Amino acid sequence: MPMIRSLVLAAAGLAAAAGATAQTKWDLATAYPATNFHTENINAFAADVDKASGGKLKITVHANASLFKAPEIKRAVQGGQAQAGEILLVNFQNEWQVFGADGLPFLADSYDSAKKLYAAQKPLLEKKLGEQGMMLLYSVPWPPQGIYSKKPLAAAADLKGIKWRAYSPATARIGELVGAQPVTVQAAEVSQAFATGVVESMMSSGSTGWDAKLHEHVKYWYDTQAWLPKNAVIVNKGAFDALDAPTKQAVLKAAADAEIRGWAASQKANGETLDKLKGGGMNILPPSAALKADMKKVGDTMLKEWLDKAGPEGKQLVDAFAK
């Protein structure tokens, strides 16, 4: 009897071990707060995957740069330290120019034109990420970018010498072209940077401003609708390939749903966050004709510079977008 009993226990142990190994766990790193619409969308994506896979794939979302800082996430996913992550594409323009296409000022300046730009950019993104051992799951834009400033702006000349937050090669270049002093500050540190005077101005969305409670430190936001940069949720190709066919399908379906839901959430967040900033005492203003014209010139210069660097791929993308 003891022999049978130990065999039964051993079999039970093996079954439990098999059950444990049947569940796959992924870590998904993001740099934005849990309350941001991008993060809420990612949490819904993770919940959808859990449900559709019957609990076979559990994705733990690590918000607010708690697992990796924004610039480290792409490499972490590529190297498998995190199976998945969310990146701001424009952050990686220096590595490959096409990553920065949606950060070119005034190239795509509405949700409709941003969608068109994404359609032109997506095949190139998928190819590049594939070469780097990753896959694009989905991509969602931030709301249109405006200019935050501690002082009123009548024209670009008013930005001369001002401490300007840069978070990507494009935003740093805008600062240079208007004569501001670019200072690199990541999303998680924006509030402190404005509170302590490290920066006095930046281009960003209403969503970022509300996340950082900027109405407490900044009185002006100019609605330049300069560009709609996208976040992309990416996955390590090896981690994805290791899933069984139904679980892969569950991930792809949840990703497609997250993309549609995310674009709608971005549009909703745009209106809501600007209303909240206004309620907090910030002036939400249209740019003057002079400021608009000055920024358009900056955009033209940057598009020319970008095309020179991006070569045939860049031309292919802009031509496809312009069709």
Secondary structure, 3 states (H helix, E strand, C coil): CHHHHHHHHHHHHHHHHHHHHHCEEEEEECCCCCCCHHHHHHHHHHHHHHHHCCCCEEEEEECCCCCCCHHHHHHHHHHCCCCEEEEEHHHHCCCCHHHHHHHCCCCCCCHHHHHHHHHHHHHHHHHHHHHCCEEEEEEEECCCCEEEECCCCCCHHHHCCCEEEECCHHHHHHHHHCCCEEEECCHHHHHHHHHCCCCCEEEECHHHHHHCCHHHCCCEEECCCCCCCEEEEEEEHHHHHCCCHHHHHHHHHHHHHHHHHHHHHHHHHHHHHHHHHHHCCCEEECCCHHHHHHHHHHHHHHHHHHHHHHHHHHHHHHHHHHC
